[in-house]
């Protein structure tokens, strides 16, 4: 039986969420210059050159 709450599945969902957020910001700003870095507690710090920092 498969465990749907496995760490691997949680990581997959987290990565998909990161990609969705990045894609949304890219479409909003019409730019591929959005940089993001993962923080140890799984927060995502998203910055755009010349812009404020957004913690999601």
mmJSON file of the N, C-alpha and C atoms, coordinates in Angstrom:
{"data_MODEL":{"atom_site":{
"group_PDB":["ATOM","ATOM","ATOM","ATOM","ATOM","ATOM","ATOM","ATOM","ATOM","ATOM","ATOM","ATOM","ATOM","ATOM","ATOM","ATOM","ATOM","ATOM","ATOM","ATOM","ATOM","ATOM","ATOM","ATOM","ATOM","ATOM","ATOM","ATOM","ATOM","ATOM","ATOM","ATOM","ATOM","ATOM","ATOM","ATOM","ATOM","ATOM","ATOM","ATOM","ATOM","ATOM","ATOM","ATOM","ATOM","ATOM","ATOM","ATOM","ATOM","ATOM","ATOM","ATOM","ATOM","ATOM","ATOM","ATOM","ATOM","ATOM","ATOM","ATOM","ATOM","ATOM","ATOM","ATOM","ATOM","ATOM","ATOM","ATOM","ATOM","ATOM","ATOM","ATOM","ATOM","ATOM","ATOM","ATOM","ATOM","ATOM","ATOM","ATOM","ATOM","ATOM","ATOM","ATOM","ATOM","ATOM","ATOM","ATOM","ATOM","ATOM","ATOM","ATOM","ATOM","ATOM","ATOM","ATOM","ATOM","ATOM","ATOM","ATOM","ATOM","ATOM","ATOM","ATOM","ATOM","ATOM","ATOM","ATOM","ATOM","ATOM","ATOM","ATOM","ATOM","ATOM","ATOM","ATOM","ATOM","ATOM","ATOM","ATOM","ATOM","ATOM","ATOM","ATOM","ATOM","ATOM","ATOM","ATOM","ATOM","ATOM","ATOM","ATOM","ATOM","ATOM","ATOM","ATOM","ATOM","ATOM","ATOM","ATOM","ATOM","ATOM","ATOM","ATOM","ATOM","ATOM","ATOM","ATOM","ATOM","ATOM","ATOM","ATOM","ATOM","ATOM","ATOM","ATOM","ATOM","ATOM","ATOM","ATOM","ATOM","ATOM","ATOM","ATOM","ATOM","ATOM","ATOM","ATOM"],
"id":[1,2,3,4,5,6,7,8,9,10,11,12,13,14,15,16,17,18,19,20,21,22,23,24,25,26,27,28,29,30,31,32,33,34,35,36,37,38,39,40,41,42,43,44,45,46,47,48,49,50,51,52,53,54,55,56,57,58,59,60,61,62,63,64,65,66,67,68,69,70,71,72,73,74,75,76,77,78,79,80,81,82,83,84,85,86,87,88,89,90,91,92,93,94,95,96,97,98,99,100,101,102,103,104,105,106,107,108,109,110,111,112,113,114,115,116,117,118,119,120,121,122,123,124,125,126,127,128,129,130,131,132,133,134,135,136,137,138,139,140,141,142,143,144,145,146,147,148,149,150,151,152,153,154,155,156,157,158,159,160,161,162,163,164,165,166,167,168],
"type_symbol":["N","C","C","N","C","C","N","C","C","N","C","C","N","C","C","N","C","C","N","C","C","N","C","C","N","C","C","N","C","C","N","C","C","N","C","C","N","C","C","N","C","C","N","C","C","N","C","C","N","C","C","N","C","C","N","C","C","N","C","C","N","C","C","N","C","C","N","C","C","N","C","C","N","C","C","N","C","C","N","C","C","N","C","C","N","C","C","N","C","C","N","C","C","N","C","C","N","C","C","N","C","C","N","C","C","N","C","C","N","C","C","N","C","C","N","C","C","N","C","C","N","C","C","N","C","C","N","C","C","N","C","C","N","C","C","N","C","C","N","C","C","N","C","C","N","C","C","N","C","C","N","C","C","N","C","C","N","C","C","N","C","C","N","C","C","N","C","C"],
"label_atom_id":["N","CA","C","N","CA","C","N","CA","C","N","CA","C","N","CA","C","N","CA","C","N","CA","C","N","CA","C","N","CA","C","N","CA","C","N","CA","C","N","CA","C","N","CA","C","N","CA","C","N","CA","C","N","CA","C","N","CA","C","N","CA","C","N","CA","C","N","CA","C","N","CA","C","N","CA","C","N","CA","C","N","CA","C","N","CA","C","N","CA","C","N","CA","C","N","CA","C","N","CA","C","N","CA","C","N","CA","C","N","CA","C","N","CA","C","N","CA","C","N","CA","C","N","CA","C","N","CA","C","N","CA","C","N","CA","C","N","CA","C","N","CA","C","N","CA","C","N","CA","C","N","CA","C","N","CA","C","N","CA","C","N","CA","C","N","CA","C","N","CA","C","N","CA","C","N","CA","C","N","CA","C","N","CA","C","N","CA","C","N","CA","C","N","CA","C"],
"label_alt_id":[null,null,null,null,null,null,null,null,null,null,null,null,null,null,null,null,null,null,null,null,null,null,null,null,null,null,null,null,null,null,null,null,null,null,null,null,null,null,null,null,null,null,null,null,null,null,null,null,null,null,null,null,null,null,null,null,null,null,null,null,null,null,null,null,null,null,null,null,null,null,null,null,null,null,null,null,null,null,null,null,null,null,null,null,null,null,null,null,null,null,null,null,null,null,null,null,null,null,null,null,null,null,null,null,null,null,null,null,null,null,null,null,null,null,null,null,null,null,null,null,null,null,null,null,null,null,null,null,null,null,null,null,null,null,null,null,null,null,null,null,null,null,null,null,null,null,null,null,null,null,null,null,null,null,null,null,null,null,null,null,null,null,null,null,null,null,null,null],
"label_comp_id":["UNK","UNK","UNK","UNK","UNK","UNK","UNK","UNK","UNK","UNK","UNK","UNK","UNK","UNK","UNK","UNK","UNK","UNK","UNK","UNK","UNK","UNK","UNK","UNK","UNK","UNK","UNK","UNK","UNK","UNK","UNK","UNK","UNK","UNK","UNK","UNK","UNK","UNK","UNK","UNK","UNK","UNK","UNK","UNK","UNK","UNK","UNK","UNK","UNK","UNK","UNK","UNK","UNK","UNK","UNK","UNK","UNK","UNK","UNK","UNK","UNK","UNK","UNK","UNK","UNK","UNK","UNK","UNK","UNK","UNK","UNK","UNK","UNK","UNK","UNK","UNK","UNK","UNK","UNK","UNK","UNK","UNK","UNK","UNK","UNK","UNK","UNK","UNK","UNK","UNK","UNK","UNK","UNK","UNK","UNK","UNK","UNK","UNK","UNK","UNK","UNK","UNK","UNK","UNK","UNK","UNK","UNK","UNK","UNK","UNK","UNK","UNK","UNK","UNK","UNK","UNK","UNK","UNK","UNK","UNK","UNK","UNK","UNK","UNK","UNK","UNK","UNK","UNK","UNK","UNK","UNK","UNK","UNK","UNK","UNK","UNK","UNK","UNK","UNK","UNK","UNK","UNK","UNK","UNK","UNK","UNK","UNK","UNK","UNK","UNK","UNK","UNK","UNK","UNK","UNK","UNK","UNK","UNK","UNK","UNK","UNK","UNK","UNK","UNK","UNK","UNK","UNK","UNK"],
"label_asym_id":["A","A","A","A","A","A","A","A","A","A","A","A","A","A","A","A","A","A","A","A","A","A","A","A","A","A","A","A","A","A","A","A","A","A","A","A","A","A","A","A","A","A","A","A","A","A","A","A","A","A","A","A","A","A","A","A","A","A","A","A","A","A","A","A","A","A","A","A","A","A","A","A","A","A","A","A","A","A","A","A","A","A","A","A","A","A","A","A","A","A","A","A","A","A","A","A","A","A","A","A","A","A","A","A","A","A","A","A","A","A","A","A","A","A","A","A","A","A","A","A","A","A","A","A","A","A","A","A","A","A","A","A","A","A","A","A","A","A","A","A","A","A","A","A","A","A","A","A","A","A","A","A","A","A","A","A","A","A","A","A","A","A","A","A","A","A","A","A"],
"label_entity_id":["1","1","1","1","1","1","1","1","1","1","1","1","1","1","1","1","1","1","1","1","1","1","1","1","1","1","1","1","1","1","1","1","1","1","1","1","1","1","1","1","1","1","1","1","1","1","1","1","1","1","1","1","1","1","1","1","1","1","1","1","1","1","1","1","1","1","1","1","1","1","1","1","1","1","1","1","1","1","1","1","1","1","1","1","1","1","1","1","1","1","1","1","1","1","1","1","1","1","1","1","1","1","1","1","1","1","1","1","1","1","1","1","1","1","1","1","1","1","1","1","1","1","1","1","1","1","1","1","1","1","1","1","1","1","1","1","1","1","1","1","1","1","1","1","1","1","1","1","1","1","1","1","1","1","1","1","1","1","1","1","1","1","1","1","1","1","1","1"],
"label_seq_id":[1,1,1,2,2,2,3,3,3,4,4,4,5,5,5,6,6,6,7,7,7,8,8,8,9,9,9,10,10,10,11,11,11,12,12,12,13,13,13,14,14,14,15,15,15,16,16,16,17,17,17,18,18,18,19,19,19,20,20,20,21,21,21,22,22,22,23,23,23,24,24,24,25,25,25,26,26,26,27,27,27,28,28,28,29,29,29,30,30,30,31,31,31,32,32,32,33,33,33,34,34,34,35,35,35,36,36,36,37,37,37,38,38,38,39,39,39,40,40,40,41,41,41,42,42,42,43,43,43,44,44,44,45,45,45,46,46,46,47,47,47,48,48,48,49,49,49,50,50,50,51,51,51,52,52,52,53,53,53,54,54,54,55,55,55,56,56,56],
"pdbx_PDB_ins_code":[null,null,null,null,null,null,null,null,null,null,null,null,null,null,null,null,null,null,null,null,null,null,null,null,null,null,null,null,null,null,null,null,null,null,null,null,null,null,null,null,null,null,null,null,null,null,null,null,null,null,null,null,null,null,null,null,null,null,null,null,null,null,null,null,null,null,null,null,null,null,null,null,null,null,null,null,null,null,null,null,null,null,null,null,null,null,null,null,null,null,null,null,null,null,null,null,null,null,null,null,null,null,null,null,null,null,null,null,null,null,null,null,null,null,null,null,null,null,null,null,null,null,null,null,null,null,null,null,null,null,null,null,null,null,null,null,null,null,null,null,null,null,null,null,null,null,null,null,null,null,null,null,null,null,null,null,null,null,null,null,null,null,null,null,null,null,null,null],
"Cartn_x":[0.841,0.0,0.887,0.5,1.278,0.94,1.96,1.771,1.771,0.599,0.492,1.061,1.459,2.048,3.559,4.157,5.591,6.384,7.607,8.453,8.732,8.868,9.131,7.948,6.743,5.556,5.404,5.68,5.617,6.631,7.828,8.858,8.429,7.809,7.335,6.294,5.349,4.322,4.943,5.944,6.617,7.323,8.024,8.721,7.72,6.611,5.589,5.023,4.876,4.397,5.406,6.692,7.747,7.697,7.567,7.517,6.28,5.154,3.925,4.054,4.631,4.823,5.773,6.869,7.847,7.227,6.46,5.799,4.816,4.069,3.102,3.815,4.913,5.658,6.281,6.787,7.348,6.296,5.069,4.018,3.575,3.577,3.19,4.194,5.467,6.516,7.051,6.591,7.054,8.576,9.164,10.615,11.057,12.198,12.776,13.905,14.013,15.101,14.721,13.723,13.32,14.215,14.782,15.661,14.964,15.123,14.574,15.547,15.547,16.396,15.575,15.863,15.131,15.839,15.068,15.573,15.419,16.232,16.265,14.901,14.037,12.724,11.661,12.095,11.228,10.462,10.825,10.262,10.957,10.331,10.895,11.133,12.364,12.654,12.749,11.899,11.816,12.206,13.16,13.586,13.597,13.46,13.588,14.564,15.471,16.471,15.795,16.213,15.632,14.297,13.9,12.598,12.754,11.66,11.651,11.684,11.996,12.042,10.688,10.208,8.934,9.233,8.787,8.895,7.549,7.527,6.271,6.25],
"Cartn_y":[-1.182,0.0,1.248,2.227,3.449,4.438,5.1,6.095,7.481,8.116,9.421,10.562,10.3,11.353,11.173,10.477,10.222,11.506,11.579,12.755,13.024,11.979,12.164,12.842,12.443,13.052,14.5,14.743,16.115,17.001,16.482,17.244,17.527,16.555,16.741,17.854,17.849,18.886,20.256,20.3,21.558,22.116,21.252,21.686,22.186,21.482,21.926,23.288,23.516,24.808,25.912,25.633,26.605,26.967,25.959,26.209,27.015,26.731,27.467,28.935,29.179,30.559,31.299,30.654,31.277,31.589,30.652,30.865,32.03,32.114,33.205,34.55,34.626,35.88,36.235,35.246,35.503,36.092,35.579,36.103,37.493,37.753,39.074,40.142,39.808,40.783,40.682,39.692,39.473,39.424,38.7,38.666,37.297,36.863,35.612,35.885,37.132,37.486,37.312,36.509,36.259,35.177,35.475,34.542,34.072,32.799,32.353,31.397,31.401,30.506,29.881,28.654,27.997,28.267,28.503,28.749,27.444,27.258,25.979,25.561,26.496,26.13,26.058,25.904,25.717,26.962,28.114,29.344,29.608,30.347,30.673,32.175,32.563,33.987,34.28,35.152,35.467,36.93,37.176,38.542,38.807,40.037,40.456,41.62,41.661,42.71,44.074,44.897,46.222,46.246,45.146,45.08,44.688,44.737,44.327,42.805,42.307,40.87,40.424,39.308,38.726,37.383,37.181,35.873,35.197,34.012,33.286,32.065],
"Cartn_z":[0.0,0.0,0.0,-0.764,-0.899,0.21,0.707,1.752,1.111,1.028,0.374,1.201,2.43,3.254,3.384,2.451,2.511,2.297,2.839,2.627,1.146,0.354,-1.078,-1.761,-1.405,-1.999,-1.536,-0.266,0.245,-0.471,-0.705,-1.418,-2.849,-3.485,-4.859,-4.921,-3.989,-3.954,-3.695,-2.82,-2.503,-3.737,-4.48,-5.695,-6.728,-6.894,-7.841,-7.441,-6.14,-5.662,-5.965,-5.755,-6.072,-7.55,-8.405,-9.843,-10.227,-9.584,-9.879,-9.476,-8.299,-7.832,-8.762,-9.139,-10.03,-11.379,-11.92,-13.202,-13.123,-12.025,-11.851,-11.803,-11.052,-10.975,-12.314,-13.031,-14.355,-15.276,-15.215,-16.087,-15.641,-14.336,-13.839,-14.242,-14.123,-14.4,-15.823,-16.583,-17.949,-17.999,-17.061,-16.945,-16.466,-16.956,-16.476,-15.487,-15.009,-14.108,-12.641,-12.386,-11.005,-10.417,-9.302,-8.619,-7.352,-7.046,-5.778,-5.119,-3.841,-3.095,-1.974,-1.707,-0.636,0.683,1.68,3.014,3.801,4.818,5.523,6.071,6.404,6.935,5.848,4.597,3.43,3.015,3.557,3.009,1.689,0.836,-0.462,-0.486,-0.709,-0.848,-2.334,-2.798,-4.215,-4.396,-5.269,-5.518,-7.011,-7.356,-8.741,-8.735,-9.682,-9.7,-9.644,-8.674,-8.533,-7.817,-7.206,-6.546,-5.086,-4.384,-2.986,-2.897,-1.719,-1.474,-0.955,-1.479,-1.052,-0.403,0.819,1.457,1.344,0.725,0.543,1.424],
"occupancy":[1.0,1.0,1.0,1.0,1.0,1.0,1.0,1.0,1.0,1.0,1.0,1.0,1.0,1.0,1.0,1.0,1.0,1.0,1.0,1.0,1.0,1.0,1.0,1.0,1.0,1.0,1.0,1.0,1.0,1.0,1.0,1.0,1.0,1.0,1.0,1.0,1.0,1.0,1.0,1.0,1.0,1.0,1.0,1.0,1.0,1.0,1.0,1.0,1.0,1.0,1.0,1.0,1.0,1.0,1.0,1.0,1.0,1.0,1.0,1.0,1.0,1.0,1.0,1.0,1.0,1.0,1.0,1.0,1.0,1.0,1.0,1.0,1.0,1.0,1.0,1.0,1.0,1.0,1.0,1.0,1.0,1.0,1.0,1.0,1.0,1.0,1.0,1.0,1.0,1.0,1.0,1.0,1.0,1.0,1.0,1.0,1.0,1.0,1.0,1.0,1.0,1.0,1.0,1.0,1.0,1.0,1.0,1.0,1.0,1.0,1.0,1.0,1.0,1.0,1.0,1.0,1.0,1.0,1.0,1.0,1.0,1.0,1.0,1.0,1.0,1.0,1.0,1.0,1.0,1.0,1.0,1.0,1.0,1.0,1.0,1.0,1.0,1.0,1.0,1.0,1.0,1.0,1.0,1.0,1.0,1.0,1.0,1.0,1.0,1.0,1.0,1.0,1.0,1.0,1.0,1.0,1.0,1.0,1.0,1.0,1.0,1.0,1.0,1.0,1.0,1.0,1.0,1.0],
"B_iso_or_equiv":[0.0,0.0,0.0,0.0,0.0,0.0,0.0,0.0,0.0,0.0,0.0,0.0,0.0,0.0,0.0,0.0,0.0,0.0,0.0,0.0,0.0,0.0,0.0,0.0,0.0,0.0,0.0,0.0,0.0,0.0,0.0,0.0,0.0,0.0,0.0,0.0,0.0,0.0,0.0,0.0,0.0,0.0,0.0,0.0,0.0,0.0,0.0,0.0,0.0,0.0,0.0,0.0,0.0,0.0,0.0,0.0,0.0,0.0,0.0,0.0,0.0,0.0,0.0,0.0,0.0,0.0,0.0,0.0,0.0,0.0,0.0,0.0,0.0,0.0,0.0,0.0,0.0,0.0,0.0,0.0,0.0,0.0,0.0,0.0,0.0,0.0,0.0,0.0,0.0,0.0,0.0,0.0,0.0,0.0,0.0,0.0,0.0,0.0,0.0,0.0,0.0,0.0,0.0,0.0,0.0,0.0,0.0,0.0,0.0,0.0,0.0,0.0,0.0,0.0,0.0,0.0,0.0,0.0,0.0,0.0,0.0,0.0,0.0,0.0,0.0,0.0,0.0,0.0,0.0,0.0,0.0,0.0,0.0,0.0,0.0,0.0,0.0,0.0,0.0,0.0,0.0,0.0,0.0,0.0,0.0,0.0,0.0,0.0,0.0,0.0,0.0,0.0,0.0,0.0,0.0,0.0,0.0,0.0,0.0,0.0,0.0,0.0,0.0,0.0,0.0,0.0,0.0,0.0],
"pdbx_formal_charge":[null,null,null,null,null,null,null,null,null,null,null,null,null,null,null,null,null,null,null,null,null,null,null,null,null,null,null,null,null,null,null,null,null,null,null,null,null,null,null,null,null,null,null,null,null,null,null,null,null,null,null,null,null,null,null,null,null,null,null,null,null,null,null,null,null,null,null,null,null,null,null,null,null,null,null,null,null,null,null,null,null,null,null,null,null,null,null,null,null,null,null,null,null,null,null,null,null,null,null,null,null,null,null,null,null,null,null,null,null,null,null,null,null,null,null,null,null,null,null,null,null,null,null,null,null,null,null,null,null,null,null,null,null,null,null,null,null,null,null,null,null,null,null,null,null,null,null,null,null,null,null,null,null,null,null,null,null,null,null,null,null,null,null,null,null,null,null,null],
"auth_seq_id":[1,1,1,2,2,2,3,3,3,4,4,4,5,5,5,6,6,6,7,7,7,8,8,8,9,9,9,10,10,10,11,11,11,12,12,12,13,13,13,14,14,14,15,15,15,16,16,16,17,17,17,18,18,18,19,19,19,20,20,20,21,21,21,22,22,22,23,23,23,24,24,24,25,25,25,26,26,26,27,27,27,28,28,28,29,29,29,30,30,30,31,31,31,32,32,32,33,33,33,34,34,34,35,35,35,36,36,36,37,37,37,38,38,38,39,39,39,40,40,40,41,41,41,42,42,42,43,43,43,44,44,44,45,45,45,46,46,46,47,47,47,48,48,48,49,49,49,50,50,50,51,51,51,52,52,52,53,53,53,54,54,54,55,55,55,56,56,56],
"auth_comp_id":["UNK","UNK","UNK","UNK","UNK","UNK","UNK","UNK","UNK","UNK","UNK","UNK","UNK","UNK","UNK","UNK","UNK","UNK","UNK","UNK","UNK","UNK","UNK","UNK","UNK","UNK","UNK","UNK","UNK","UNK","UNK","UNK","UNK","UNK","UNK","UNK","UNK","UNK","UNK","UNK","UNK","UNK","UNK","UNK","UNK","UNK","UNK","UNK","UNK","UNK","UNK","UNK","UNK","UNK","UNK","UNK","UNK","UNK","UNK","UNK","UNK","UNK","UNK","UNK","UNK","UNK","UNK","UNK","UNK","UNK","UNK","UNK","UNK","UNK","UNK","UNK","UNK","UNK","UNK","UNK","UNK","UNK","UNK","UNK","UNK","UNK","UNK","UNK","UNK","UNK","UNK","UNK","UNK","UNK","UNK","UNK","UNK","UNK","UNK","UNK","UNK","UNK","UNK","UNK","UNK","UNK","UNK","UNK","UNK","UNK","UNK","UNK","UNK","UNK","UNK","UNK","UNK","UNK","UNK","UNK","UNK","UNK","UNK","UNK","UNK","UNK","UNK","UNK","UNK","UNK","UNK","UNK","UNK","UNK","UNK","UNK","UNK","UNK","UNK","UNK","UNK","UNK","UNK","UNK","UNK","UNK","UNK","UNK","UNK","UNK","UNK","UNK","UNK","UNK","UNK","UNK","UNK","UNK","UNK","UNK","UNK","UNK","UNK","UNK","UNK","UNK","UNK","UNK"],
"auth_asym_id":["A","A","A","A","A","A","A","A","A","A","A","A","A","A","A","A","A","A","A","A","A","A","A","A","A","A","A","A","A","A","A","A","A","A","A","A","A","A","A","A","A","A","A","A","A","A","A","A","A","A","A","A","A","A","A","A","A","A","A","A","A","A","A","A","A","A","A","A","A","A","A","A","A","A","A","A","A","A","A","A","A","A","A","A","A","A","A","A","A","A","A","A","A","A","A","A","A","A","A","A","A","A","A","A","A","A","A","A","A","A","A","A","A","A","A","A","A","A","A","A","A","A","A","A","A","A","A","A","A","A","A","A","A","A","A","A","A","A","A","A","A","A","A","A","A","A","A","A","A","A","A","A","A","A","A","A","A","A","A","A","A","A","A","A","A","A","A","A"],
"auth_atom_id":["N","CA","C","N","CA","C","N","CA","C","N","CA","C","N","CA","C","N","CA","C","N","CA","C","N","CA","C","N","CA","C","N","CA","C","N","CA","C","N","CA","C","N","CA","C","N","CA","C","N","CA","C","N","CA","C","N","CA","C","N","CA","C","N","CA","C","N","CA","C","N","CA","C","N","CA","C","N","CA","C","N","CA","C","N","CA","C","N","CA","C","N","CA","C","N","CA","C","N","CA","C","N","CA","C","N","CA","C","N","CA","C","N","CA","C","N","CA","C","N","CA","C","N","CA","C","N","CA","C","N","CA","C","N","CA","C","N","CA","C","N","CA","C","N","CA","C","N","CA","C","N","CA","C","N","CA","C","N","CA","C","N","CA","C","N","CA","C","N","CA","C","N","CA","C","N","CA","C","N","CA","C","N","CA","C","N","CA","C","N","CA","C","N","CA","C"],
"pdbx_PDB_model_num":[1,1,1,1,1,1,1,1,1,1,1,1,1,1,1,1,1,1,1,1,1,1,1,1,1,1,1,1,1,1,1,1,1,1,1,1,1,1,1,1,1,1,1,1,1,1,1,1,1,1,1,1,1,1,1,1,1,1,1,1,1,1,1,1,1,1,1,1,1,1,1,1,1,1,1,1,1,1,1,1,1,1,1,1,1,1,1,1,1,1,1,1,1,1,1,1,1,1,1,1,1,1,1,1,1,1,1,1,1,1,1,1,1,1,1,1,1,1,1,1,1,1,1,1,1,1,1,1,1,1,1,1,1,1,1,1,1,1,1,1,1,1,1,1,1,1,1,1,1,1,1,1,1,1,1,1,1,1,1,1,1,1,1,1,1,1,1,1]
}}}
